[in-house]
């Protein structure tokens, strides 16, 4: 099995398996702010490779 047989890197996370998303966060005073969080990429499921 050659290198070309491997699935290519995920285009969404660039093969890292992690992606930065902005998520709403409820503050103590009831206001909502947006925070950047790093999570497993939702496109490749954190594998870093295209499915």
Backbone as numpy.savetxt, mean C-alpha at the origin, in Angstrom:
# Nx Ny Nz CAx CAy CAz Cx Cy Cz
12.95 -22.18 -14.76 12.10 -21.00 -14.76 12.99 -19.76 -14.76
12.88 -18.93 -15.78 13.71 -17.75 -15.90 13.12 -16.55 -15.19
13.89 -15.49 -15.14 13.45 -14.27 -14.46 12.17 -13.71 -15.09
12.02 -13.86 -16.41 10.84 -13.34 -17.07 9.57 -14.07 -16.64
9.71 -15.23 -16.00 8.54 -15.98 -15.53 8.01 -15.46 -14.19
8.78 -14.60 -13.53 8.35 -14.04 -12.25 7.33 -12.94 -12.50
6.34 -12.80 -11.62 5.39 -11.70 -11.81 6.11 -10.36 -11.65
5.71 -9.36 -12.43 6.37 -8.06 -12.33 6.04 -7.35 -11.02
6.89 -6.38 -10.67 6.62 -5.58 -9.47 5.27 -4.89 -9.59
4.60 -4.75 -8.48 3.31 -4.08 -8.43 3.48 -2.62 -8.87
2.64 -2.17 -9.76 2.72 -0.79 -10.24 2.22 0.22 -9.23
1.43 -0.22 -8.27 0.86 0.72 -7.30 1.89 1.09 -6.22
2.60 0.10 -5.70 3.54 0.36 -4.60 5.00 0.29 -5.06
5.22 0.05 -6.34 6.57 0.00 -6.87 7.37 -1.20 -6.39
6.67 -2.26 -6.00 7.34 -3.48 -5.57 7.72 -3.52 -4.10
7.36 -2.47 -3.36 7.72 -2.43 -1.93 6.76 -3.24 -1.06
5.53 -3.43 -1.54 4.51 -4.12 -0.75 3.82 -3.20 0.24
4.30 -1.97 0.36 3.71 -0.99 1.27 3.28 0.23 0.49
2.23 0.86 0.93 1.74 2.07 0.30 1.27 3.04 1.38
1.36 4.32 1.10 0.94 5.35 2.05 -0.47 5.79 1.67
-1.36 5.75 2.63 -2.74 6.17 2.44 -3.06 7.27 3.43
-4.04 8.11 3.11 -4.54 9.09 4.06 -5.83 8.54 4.64
-5.88 8.48 5.95 -7.04 7.93 6.64 -7.60 8.98 7.61
-8.91 9.04 7.76 -9.49 9.98 8.73 -9.19 9.53 10.15
-8.96 10.50 11.02 -8.67 10.21 12.43 -9.50 11.15 13.29
-10.24 10.58 14.24 -11.07 11.39 15.13 -10.21 11.92 16.28
-10.16 13.24 16.38 -9.42 13.88 17.47 -10.26 13.88 18.76
-9.60 14.16 19.87 -10.30 14.17 21.17 -11.43 15.18 21.22
-11.29 16.28 20.48 -12.35 17.31 20.50 -13.48 17.02 19.52
-13.43 15.88 18.85 -14.49 15.48 17.94 -14.23 15.87 16.49
-13.19 16.64 16.23 -12.88 17.01 14.86 -12.17 15.84 14.16
-12.24 15.84 12.85 -11.62 14.78 12.07 -10.44 15.37 11.28
-9.30 14.73 11.42 -8.13 15.13 10.64 -7.72 13.94 9.78
-6.92 14.21 8.76 -6.44 13.16 7.88 -4.98 12.89 8.21
-4.64 11.64 8.38 -3.28 11.23 8.71 -2.77 10.27 7.65
-1.47 10.41 7.34 -0.85 9.47 6.41 -0.40 8.25 7.20
-0.81 7.09 6.72 -0.43 5.83 7.35 0.13 4.89 6.29
1.11 4.10 6.68 1.70 3.12 5.78 1.07 1.77 6.08
0.50 1.17 5.05 -0.17 -0.12 5.19 0.28 -1.03 4.06
-0.06 -2.30 4.18 0.19 -3.22 3.07 -0.59 -2.73 1.86
0.03 -2.79 0.71 -0.59 -2.32 -0.52 -1.88 -3.10 -0.79
-2.97 -2.40 -1.08 -4.24 -3.09 -1.31 -4.30 -3.72 -2.69
-3.41 -3.32 -3.60 -3.43 -3.88 -4.95 -2.78 -5.26 -4.98
-1.60 -5.37 -4.35 -0.86 -6.65 -4.40 -0.98 -7.43 -3.10
-1.67 -6.86 -2.11 -1.84 -7.55 -0.83 -0.56 -7.58 0.00
0.38 -6.69 -0.30 1.61 -6.61 0.47 2.74 -7.48 -0.06
2.49 -8.16 -1.19 3.53 -9.05 -1.72 4.57 -8.29 -2.54
4.19 -7.13 -3.08 5.08 -6.35 -3.93 5.07 -6.81 -5.37
4.31 -7.85 -5.69 4.25 -8.39 -7.06 2.84 -8.34 -7.58
2.71 -8.14 -8.90 1.39 -8.17 -9.51 0.76 -9.53 -9.32
-0.53 -9.56 -9.17 -1.23 -10.84 -9.03 -1.62 -11.38 -10.38
